[in-house]
């Protein structure tokens, strides 16, 4: 009699639908592709994040050169804030965010990217275009494979260019027509200290800032480990980290450079 294998790896048992979509909040997110949640960060901490963001950006401009960044359309983006100031690690591991992402992404997930975003009054900028945070991908998935968590350093209002989103577009393969964009798009207003949560395959865009003040945010994309991170975090971080933090930051998902490295990574995962 043929012996049929019973065990498996890299697979999950089929859960009940109720255990996946355990709340009205999650159910709505599955359908609409976006939500707003409170970080529960205090006003005092928010002020410190705001000050630290500006200091980081000024240092970033000095290090990489304003003209150089302007030439490659990077003048209003700060890549990997957490390596410039460890305070921004706190935004990655905010308990409300980690709890939510754990519900939305099945199994392990990693931080795919963290970027500081700056929207100046009256200025065009790179995010002023419809896009997915997994760009150039045209497919749908039955469950989220990446979640974008945009932390609001400032209030996001319609006047200062709050994020536009096309609800449900994570369930559609192709970019919608101009008419559909006009009829379906909404603008998400959120107070500073909130996270705007978007399925990374949901089309969204920054808005045009018609106010007199700069709007700032820090976007975090969490994804399944299968998706290549934007920049290699393990090779850039010098901080002491817990085993769990290393897992989220992809230390266990580095691409082995040799068979020996492959074995070493398997040993470290145990």
N, C-alpha and C positions, 0 to 999 in steps of 0.2 A: 504494500500500500504506500502510495506517495506521501511523503511527509510534507505538510504545508506549514510554512513559517508562521509563528504566532506573534513574535515580538517585532518592534519597529524602532526606527530612529528618525528624527527630523519630521515627525508627524504628530498631529494632535487628534485625540478622539473627538468625534462630532459633539459639540455642546448643544444644549437646548437653547432655542432662540431667546428665551427669557433670561438666560444667564449671560448672554452677550449684550443685549440691550436692556440693561438692568434698571433703567430709569427713563422717564419722559425726556430728560435732557439728552441722554445718549441716543434715544430713538429719533429725536428731532435732528440731532447732528448727523445721523446716518442719512436722513432724507435731504436736509438742506445743505450740509457740508460746512457749516460755520456755527460759532457760538461765542459768547463773551463770558469770562469767568473772573472772579476777584482773586487776586494773589494773596490778600490779607497782609500785605506789607504795610507797615505803619507810615504815617506822613513824614516822620523824621527820617526813616530809611529811604523813602522816596526822594527826599531832598538830597540825601547823600548819593544816591544813584545818579541823580541829575547832574550834580557837581562832578562826580567821577566820570560821567560820560563826556562832558565837555573837556575835561583835562585829558582824557584818553584821546579824543579826536584831535586836539591841538598837537599832542605828541606824535600821533600817527601822521599828521601832515608834515611835521618836521622830519620824521624818519624816512618817509617814502617820497616826499617832495610834492608840493601842491601842483606844480606844472605837470609832473609825471602822472599823477593820479587823474588830473583833468584830461590828459591826452587819451587815457584808456577808460574814460567814463566811470572812474572809481572815486571821484572827489567827495561824494556824499554817502560813501559806504565805509564802514570799519569792519574788516574781516577778523573774526575770532576775538571778540572783546575779552573773553576770559583769559587769554594769554597776555593781555596788556594790563589787566587789573583783576586779581583773583576774586574781587567782590562780585563780578559778573557770573562766577560759578553758581552763586546763590540763585540766580534766575533760572539756571538749568535745572537745579534740584529743588525748586519750589515744591512743597508738598502737594499743593493742589494740582499743579501741572503733572507731576509724576503719577499721581493717583489717577488722573483723567487719561493720560496717554496709556497707562497700564490697562485701562478698560477698553480703549479703542484699538490698540495694536495687540494682536494675539501673540503671546510668546515674548522673546527677548526683543528689545529695541535699542537703538543707539542714537546719540546726537549726530546727525548728519551734517549740520552746519549751524553756526551762530553768527549773525551779522548785525552790526549797528546801522540804522538807516536814518538819514537826515533829509527832511523836506523843507526847503527854504521858501520864504514868501515870494511868490511870483516867478519861481524858477522851474524849468523843466529838469527832470532827473530820471535815472534809469528805471525806476519802479513805476513810472507814469505810462505803463503799457500793460495790457492784459497778458497774464502769464500764469503758468503753473509753477509751483516751487520744485517740481520735477519737470523741467522744461523739455520741449520737443518730444514728449511722450503722448501718444494717442491711443489709449486703451482704458478699459474700466476694470475694477476689481470688486469682488463681492464684499471685501472687508478693507478697511484703510491699511495702506502700506506705508504711509508717511503722514505726519500731523505737523502743521505749522503753528507755532505758538508765539504770537507777536506781542511783546511786552510794551505797554504804553508808558514811555517816560513822561510824556505830556498828554493832556486831554486830546482825544481824537474827535474832531468836530467836522461837520460838513464844510464849514468855512475854511478850516486849515488843512483840508485835503485828506480826511479820513478814508480808510480803505474801502474800495468798491469790491463787490463780490457778485458772481453770477450763481445764485442758489441752484443746487442740484447738478451743476456742470461737471462734478466729479463722476457722475453716472453716465456721461456722454463722451464718446470718443473724440469728436471733432469740435473745433472752435465754432461757436454759433455765429449767425449772420449779424450784420449791423442792426437790423430790425429787432432781432431777439435781444441783443445787448440793450437797446433802448428800452424795450418793454420789461426786461427781467432784472436788470442790474439794480442793486440797492447799495447804500453807503452805510457802513457800520460805525456808529458813534460809540465811544467808550471813554470812561474817565481814566486819568493817569493812575497807574497801579493795577489796571486790569490787563488781562491777556485776551487778545482776539485769537480764537482757535479756528483754524481752517483746515479742512482736508486738503493736503498739499496738491491733489489733483483737481481741485476746484479752482476755476479761473478767477483771478482777482487782480486788482490794480491799485496803486496808490492814487490819490486824488490831487488835484491842483490846489496849491495853498494860496488862497485869496486873503489871508489874514496878514498881520504885520509881525507875526512871531513864527519862529522855526518849530516844526513838529518833529519829534524824535521818537524812535522806537528801537527795540532789539528783537530781531526775529530768530526763533529757534525752530529748526526742522528736526523732528525725531522720526526715524525710519526703521524698517526691518533691517537687520545687518547685511542682507543680501545687496542692498543699494550702496554703492561706493560713496563715502563721505566727500564733501566738497574739498576739504583740506585735511591732511593727516593730523588729528589731535594728539595721539600718543607721542609723536616725535616733537611736538611743540610745547607740551605742558611740563613744567618743572615742579609743580606743587605736589605735596604729599597727598595722596588720595586713598580713600577706602576701596576695598575690593569691589563694592557695588558701584561706586563712582567710576572706577576704571572700566567696569562692564559697560556702563552707559556711554562712556567716552570712546569706546571701541578698542580698548587695549587687547581684548581677546579676539578681535576680528581683523587684525593686521594681516596683510598678504605676506605669507612666508617667503623669504628670499632664497631658501634652500630646503632640502629635505630635513636637515637638522633643525632648522627653525620651525618647520611644520610639526615635528615631534615635540619640540619645546612648548609650542602653543597648546598642544593637546594636553600636555602634562600640567600646564598652568591653569587650564580650565577645570581640572578636577578638584 
